[in-house]
C-alpha cells in the first residue's frame, strides 16, 4: 500500500520528465547540424578505450523482488564483457555498493539515501551529474562513462538500461526518429556552437535526473508487485496450514470418540 502511493507520485514525475529530455535531444540535434566541424568541447572528446567509469543505480533497501539482482547482474555482465578494461564504479544505492564492496571492486564513490526516500530532487541529481562531469573532465585517463539503471515500463515490467553518458556524441540525437520528424529550422540569437556548449552539461544533468526518476518508479513498482506476491503466498500458506491443522484436530477428536465408544461397549 505504501509503495502504491509512492509509485503514483514517482510515475507522474517520470512522465513529466520524459518530454523535457526528448526536447533536449531534439534541440541538440538541430544545433549539431549547425556547429563547425572543428568545434571542441571536453564532454565531446573522443579518448581511448581502456578506462571506464560505471554509474550503477540500485535501491537502498530490499524486498523489491529481482529489482536489485537484475541491475547487479547487468553490471557484472558489463564488467565481464569488458574484462580487459579498467572499470571504476560509482554506486548510487546501498545494495549495489554493498555487493561490489564485498567483492573488492574498484569503488570510487557512493551516494546512499538518494533513492531510499522515494523521491529525488533535481538539486540532488545535479550533485551527481557534476561529480561525473568533474571526474571525466579533470581525470583525462577516464575514456568513457556509462550508467546502468532500470527504466520504468509498467508496474509489472522494468527494463535494465545500459547507456553511455560520456563522451557525448554530437550526432547522438540525429538518429532519433522523433527528432528527425519534428526538426524545425530555428533562428538562434547566439552562435549555435556557444548554445551547444552550454547545453552539453545540461544534457548529462537531464540524463542523470531522468535515470534516478525511472529507477525510483521502477523500484516502487517492483516492491509493490513483490509484496503483493508475498501476501498472496502467505495467505495460501495460512490456508494450507489451517486445513492441515483442522484435519489433525478432527482425527484426534475422532480417535477420542472411538475410544469412548469402545470403552462403553466393553462395559
C-alpha positions as CSV (number, residue, x, y, z in Angstrom):
1,X,0.0,0.0,0.0
2,X,2.9,2.4,0.8
3,X,4.6,1.5,-2.5
4,X,1.4,2.1,-4.4
5,X,1.1,5.6,-3.0
6,X,4.8,6.3,-3.7
7,X,4.5,4.8,-7.2
8,X,1.8,7.2,-8.3
9,X,3.9,10.2,-7.4
10,X,7.1,8.7,-9.0
11,X,5.3,7.7,-12.1
12,X,3.9,11.2,-12.6
13,X,7.4,12.7,-12.3
14,X,8.8,10.2,-14.8
15,X,6.0,11.0,-17.3
16,X,6.6,14.7,-16.8
17,X,10.4,14.4,-17.2
18,X,10.4,12.4,-20.4
19,X,9.2,15.2,-22.7
20,X,11.8,17.6,-21.4
21,X,14.6,15.0,-22.0
22,X,13.2,14.3,-25.5
23,X,13.1,18.0,-26.3
24,X,16.6,18.5,-25.1
25,X,17.8,15.8,-27.5
26,X,15.8,17.4,-30.3
27,X,17.4,20.9,-29.7
28,X,20.9,19.3,-29.6
29,X,20.1,17.5,-32.8
30,X,19.3,20.8,-34.5
31,X,22.4,22.5,-33.1
32,X,24.7,19.7,-34.0
33,X,23.9,20.3,-37.7
34,X,24.9,24.0,-37.4
35,X,28.2,23.9,-35.4
36,X,31.6,23.9,-37.1
37,X,33.4,20.7,-37.8
38,X,36.4,21.9,-35.7
39,X,34.1,22.5,-32.7
40,X,35.7,21.4,-29.4
41,X,34.3,20.7,-26.0
42,X,35.7,18.5,-23.1
43,X,32.4,16.4,-23.0
44,X,32.8,15.6,-26.7
45,X,36.4,14.5,-26.6
46,X,36.8,11.0,-28.1
47,X,39.5,9.3,-26.0
48,X,40.9,5.8,-25.8
49,X,39.0,2.7,-24.8
50,X,40.9,1.5,-21.7
51,X,39.3,3.0,-18.6
52,X,35.6,3.2,-17.8
53,X,33.5,4.9,-15.2
54,X,30.4,2.9,-14.4
55,X,27.5,4.6,-12.6
56,X,25.3,1.9,-11.1
57,X,21.8,3.0,-9.7
58,X,20.3,0.5,-7.3
59,X,17.9,0.7,-4.3
60,X,18.9,1.4,-0.7
61,X,16.5,-1.3,0.5
62,X,15.5,-4.9,-0.4
63,X,12.1,-6.5,-0.5
64,X,11.6,-5.5,-4.1
65,X,11.9,-8.8,-6.0
66,X,14.6,-9.1,-8.6
67,X,15.0,-5.3,-9.0
68,X,18.5,-5.1,-7.4
69,X,19.5,-8.5,-8.7
70,X,18.9,-7.7,-12.3
71,X,20.9,-4.4,-12.0
72,X,23.8,-6.1,-10.3
73,X,23.8,-8.9,-12.9
74,X,23.8,-6.3,-15.7
75,X,26.8,-4.6,-14.0
76,X,28.6,-8.0,-13.7
77,X,27.9,-8.8,-17.3
78,X,29.2,-5.3,-18.4
79,X,32.4,-5.9,-16.3
80,X,32.8,-9.4,-17.8
81,X,32.3,-8.2,-21.3
82,X,35.0,-5.6,-20.7
83,X,37.4,-7.7,-18.7
84,X,40.4,-6.1,-20.4
85,X,39.3,-2.6,-19.3
86,X,39.9,-0.8,-16.1
87,X,36.5,-0.2,-14.6
88,X,35.7,2.2,-11.7
89,X,32.3,2.0,-10.1
90,X,30.3,5.0,-8.8
91,X,27.5,3.4,-6.8
92,X,24.1,5.1,-6.2
93,X,22.2,3.0,-3.7
94,X,23.2,0.8,-0.8
95,X,22.5,-2.6,-2.4
96,X,24.9,-2.1,-5.3
97,X,27.6,-0.5,-3.1
98,X,27.5,-3.3,-0.6
99,X,27.6,-6.0,-3.3
100,X,30.7,-4.7,-5.0
101,X,32.4,-3.7,-1.8
102,X,32.3,-7.3,-0.6
103,X,33.9,-8.3,-3.8
104,X,36.7,-5.7,-3.5
105,X,35.6,-3.9,-6.7
106,X,37.1,-0.5,-7.6
107,X,34.5,1.8,-5.9
108,X,35.5,5.4,-6.4
109,X,32.3,7.0,-5.0
110,X,28.9,6.4,-3.5
111,X,25.6,8.1,-2.9
112,X,23.5,6.5,-0.2
113,X,19.9,7.6,0.7
114,X,19.3,9.3,-2.6
115,X,16.5,7.0,-3.8
116,X,15.5,5.4,-0.5
117,X,13.1,8.1,0.4
118,X,11.1,7.5,-2.7
119,X,11.7,11.0,-4.1
120,X,14.7,12.7,-5.6
121,X,15.1,16.4,-6.1
122,X,16.8,18.0,-9.2
123,X,19.4,19.5,-7.0
124,X,20.5,16.1,-5.8
125,X,20.7,14.9,-9.4
126,X,22.8,18.0,-10.2
127,X,25.3,17.0,-7.5
128,X,25.7,13.5,-9.0
129,X,25.9,14.9,-12.6
130,X,28.5,17.5,-11.6
131,X,30.6,14.8,-9.9
132,X,30.5,12.6,-13.0
133,X,31.4,15.6,-15.3
134,X,34.2,16.6,-12.9
135,X,35.7,13.1,-12.8
136,X,35.6,12.9,-16.6
137,X,37.0,16.4,-17.4
138,X,39.6,16.5,-14.7
139,X,40.8,12.9,-14.9
140,X,41.7,12.7,-18.6
141,X,42.5,9.0,-18.2
142,X,38.8,8.1,-18.0
143,X,37.8,7.3,-21.5
144,X,34.1,6.7,-21.2
145,X,31.3,6.9,-18.6
146,X,28.3,4.6,-18.6
147,X,25.1,4.4,-16.5
148,X,23.1,1.3,-15.6
149,X,19.5,1.8,-14.3
150,X,16.0,0.3,-14.5
151,X,13.7,2.1,-16.9
152,X,10.0,2.1,-15.8
153,X,7.7,0.5,-18.3
154,X,4.8,-0.6,-16.0
155,X,4.1,-1.9,-12.6
156,X,4.9,-5.4,-13.8
157,X,7.7,-4.6,-16.2
158,X,11.0,-2.7,-15.8
159,X,13.9,-2.7,-18.4
160,X,17.5,-2.6,-17.4
161,X,19.3,0.1,-19.4
162,X,23.0,0.4,-20.1
163,X,23.9,3.6,-21.9
164,X,26.9,5.7,-22.5
165,X,26.9,9.1,-20.7
166,X,30.3,10.5,-21.8
167,X,31.7,11.4,-24.1
168,X,28.6,12.8,-25.6
169,X,28.2,12.3,-29.3
170,X,27.2,15.5,-31.1
171,X,25.2,13.3,-33.5
172,X,23.5,11.2,-30.8
173,X,20.1,12.8,-31.3
174,X,20.2,12.7,-35.1
175,X,19.3,9.1,-35.2
176,X,16.2,9.6,-33.2
177,X,13.1,9.3,-35.4
178,X,11.2,11.7,-33.3
179,X,13.9,14.3,-33.6
180,X,14.0,14.0,-37.4
181,X,10.3,14.1,-37.7
182,X,9.9,17.2,-35.6
183,X,13.0,19.0,-36.9
184,X,12.5,22.8,-37.0
185,X,14.8,25.4,-38.6
186,X,15.3,27.7,-35.6
187,X,16.9,31.1,-35.8
188,X,19.5,31.4,-32.9
189,X,20.4,34.6,-31.3
190,X,23.8,33.4,-30.1
191,X,26.1,31.3,-32.2
192,X,24.9,27.7,-32.4
193,X,28.3,26.5,-31.1
194,X,28.0,28.6,-27.9
195,X,24.5,27.3,-27.2
196,X,25.6,23.8,-27.9
197,X,28.5,24.1,-25.4
198,X,26.1,25.4,-22.7
199,X,23.6,22.6,-23.3
200,X,26.0,19.7,-23.2
201,X,26.4,19.7,-19.4
202,X,22.6,20.2,-19.1
203,X,22.1,17.0,-21.2
204,X,24.2,15.0,-18.7
205,X,22.3,16.5,-15.8
206,X,19.0,15.7,-17.5
207,X,20.0,12.1,-18.2
208,X,21.1,11.5,-14.6
209,X,17.9,13.1,-13.2
210,X,15.7,11.0,-15.6
211,X,17.6,7.8,-14.7
212,X,17.0,8.5,-11.0
213,X,13.3,9.1,-11.6
214,X,13.0,6.0,-13.7
215,X,14.8,3.9,-11.0
216,X,12.6,5.2,-8.2
217,X,9.4,4.4,-10.1
218,X,10.7,1.0,-11.1
219,X,11.7,0.3,-7.5
220,X,8.3,1.1,-6.2
221,X,6.6,-0.9,-8.9
222,X,8.8,-3.9,-8.2
223,X,8.3,-3.6,-4.4
224,X,4.5,-3.4,-4.8
225,X,4.5,-6.5,-7.1
226,X,6.8,-8.4,-4.7
227,X,4.8,-7.5,-1.6
228,X,1.6,-8.4,-3.4
229,X,3.0,-11.8,-4.3
230,X,4.3,-12.3,-0.8
231,X,0.9,-11.5,0.6
232,X,-0.8,-14.0,-1.7
233,X,1.7,-16.7,-0.9
234,X,1.3,-16.0,2.8
235,X,-2.5,-16.3,2.5
236,X,-2.1,-19.6,0.6
237,X,0.3,-20.9,3.2
238,X,-2.0,-19.9,6.0
239,X,-5.0,-21.7,4.3
240,X,-2.9,-24.8,3.8
241,X,-1.7,-24.9,7.4
242,X,-5.2,-24.2,8.7
243,X,-6.6,-27.0,6.7
244,X,-3.9,-29.4,7.8
245,X,-4.4,-28.3,11.5
246,X,-8.2,-28.9,11.2
247,X,-7.5,-32.4,9.7
248,X,-5.2,-33.3,12.6
249,X,-7.6,-32.0,15.2
250,X,-10.5,-33.8,13.6
251,X,-8.5,-37.0,13.5
252,X,-7.6,-36.6,17.2
253,X,-11.3,-36.0,18.2
254,X,-12.4,-39.0,16.1
255,X,-9.9,-41.2,17.9
256,X,-11.1,-40.0,21.3
257,X,-14.7,-40.6,20.4
258,X,-13.8,-44.1,19.2
259,X,-12.0,-44.8,22.5
260,X,-15.0,-43.6,24.5
261,X,-17.5,-45.7,22.4
262,X,-15.2,-48.7,22.6
263,X,-14.9,-48.4,26.4
264,X,-18.7,-48.0,26.8
265,X,-19.3,-51.1,24.6
266,X,-16.8,-53.2,26.7
267,X,-18.7,-52.4,29.9
